[in-house]
Amino acid sequence: MISVGIFAKPPLPGAVKTRLIPDIGADKATRVYRYCLEYTLAVVKQSGLDYQLFISEVSNDPLFDEEDYSLQKGDDLGMRMFHAFQDLLCRGSDGALIIGTDCLDITSMHLQEAAQGLADHELVLIPALDGGYALIGCTTIDPSLFDKIRWSSSQVYQQTMKNAGRLNYRSKALESLRDIDSLQDLEHYPELLALIASS
């Protein structure tokens, strides 16, 4: 069994899509974030894979009412992912995938392909065009996979692959996808442009 961990934040103005706020304001950035979060949940459910939400803080948002979620644990993104992988793998999973909520290009087919990749690799990644990654999957987890990574930089993917090499992980990279972080990224998605134009 392969499980998916979804890393999310409550959709609160000023706390999500902060890089978009200078261009479109906090309220519209929050609408973009909520759209992406709802899309991500739908894609994971469509994949048929078992999943668990990991959110950054307790939330009473109706979006989470019917979801069984856990709180993220750790001081930085690497430690939060490490603890989430531990949780998922301890459930008897053959492997686990972690995704965020920033990628509207990801589909259920990508998730299934990543899950299949874990059959003969310890690490599977979907690189992001900005130098990060949209998905990371592991069959075993070591905290040093996330050592000395400059999070939110263009070096995240390469630094992760370097750490994986030191751990002798067999690694597989799938096709690169686009994350949504900037106004330029929004321009690739007419549905998001329509969303912020109507609000």
N, C-alpha and C positions, 0 to 999 in steps of 0.2 A: 504494500500500500504506500502510495506517495501522498503526502499532505502538503497543503499550501498555507503559508502564513501571509496574511495581508496586513501590512503596516499602514496605519491610518491615524489621523488626528480628528478630533471633533471639528466640524466645519464652523469655526467661530471667526467672525471678522477680525482681521488684524493678526491672526495666529496661523493662517494658512495662505499658501501661494504668495508669500511676502515679497518675492521678487517682481510680482506683477502689480503690487499695490501702487508704486509710484506712477505707473502708466494708466491704470484703470480704476484705482481706488479699492478700498478694503471690501466693500459690499460686492462689487462685481467679481473680485478675485475669489471671494467665498463662494459665489455662484458657480464659478468655473471649477473650483475644488469639489463642491458637492456633485456636480455633473460627473466629474472624473471618478469620484468615489462610487457613485451609483453604477457607473459603467463597469468599473473593476469588479464589484460584487456580482454583477450579472454575468460577466465573462467567466469568473471562477465557478459560479453555480452551473453554468452551461457546460463547463469542462467535465463535470461529473466527479472531480477529485474532492476528497475530504478537505475541509479548510477550517482555519481558525483566524479570527480577527485579533490583532494586537494593537490596541490604541494607546495613545500617549498619556491620556488622563481619563478619569471617570467622566462620563457624559450622559445627559438625559435627553439627547437628541433622539427624536422618534426613529431616525434611520437605524439606530442600534437596538431598538426595542425588542426585535425578534432575533437578535444575534447574540450568540454566546461569545463574549469577548474576554480577553485577558489584557492586563496592563503590561506595557513594555517595561523591561527592567534593564538598568545600565546607565552609565554616565554619558556615553556617546553612541553613535549609530552602530559602530562595530560591536560593542558589548551588548547592545539591545538585540542585534541580530544573532549573536552567539547564544544568548539566553533563549531566544525564540527557537533557534534550531535545536537546542537541547530539549526544550519542551516537546517539540514536534517529534523528534527522533525517539524520545523516551516513551512515546505512545505505541511503540511497536512498528513505526513506519519504516519502510525500506529506504526511504529518502524523503527529503523535504525541500520545498521551494519557498522562497520569500519574494514578494513583490510589493511595490509601493502603490500609489494611486495616481501617478503622474503620466501614465502612458495610455493614450487612446488607440495606439496602433496594435497593442497586444490583443490576442484573440485566444479563444479556448484551444485552438490548434497549436498555438505557441506553447501553452501550458502542457498539453499532452506530449508535444515533441520534447520539451525539457524533461518531463517525467520519464519518457522512454530513454533519454540520454543518460539518465542515472543508472540504467541497467548495467552499463560497462564503463562508467566514469564516476569519480568521486565528486567532481565539480562540474556544473553546467551553468553557463552565463548567457544572458541576452544583453549584449553591449548596447549602450545608449549612444546616440550620435554626439552627445556632449562630452563623452569620455568617461561617463559613469556606467551603470548598468540598470536595466529595467527589471531584471530577474536574476536571482542567484539560487542555485540548488546544490545540495550536498547529500551524500550518503553517510558521511562522518564529519564531525566538526571539531576543529582545534582553534582556540582563541587567537593563535598567532596568524591565522588566515587574515585577520583584520589589523595586524600590527602596522603602525606608522603609516596609516592611510590618510591622506589629506581629503577628508570628506567634503563634498560639494565643489571639488576641483575637477579639472579635466584629466587628472592622473589616476582616478579611482580604479578604473578597469585595469590599467596596466600594473598598478601597484598590487592589486588583488591577485592578478595572474602571476606576478613575481613571487608573492608569498606562497601561492599554490605550488609553484615549482619547487620551492624549498621544502615543502611538505610532501613532495613526490605524489601529489594528487594527479590523477589522469583527468585532464580538463577538456571540456568541449564548449565552443562558442557557437551560438546560433546567429541568425541574421540580426544586424543592428536595427534598433527602433528609435523613434523620437520620443524624448521626454518633453513635457510641457512645463517650461520654467519662465519663458520670456514672452514679450509681446510678439516677437518674430515667430515663435513657435505657434502662438494662437492663430496666426495667419494661415496655417496649413489646415485649419479645421473650421469650415464654414458654420458648423453647428454651434461652435463656441463664439464665433464672431456674432452670430445671430442672437445668442444668449445675452451677450453683454450689450448689444445694440438695443435690445428690447427692455432693458432694465434701467 
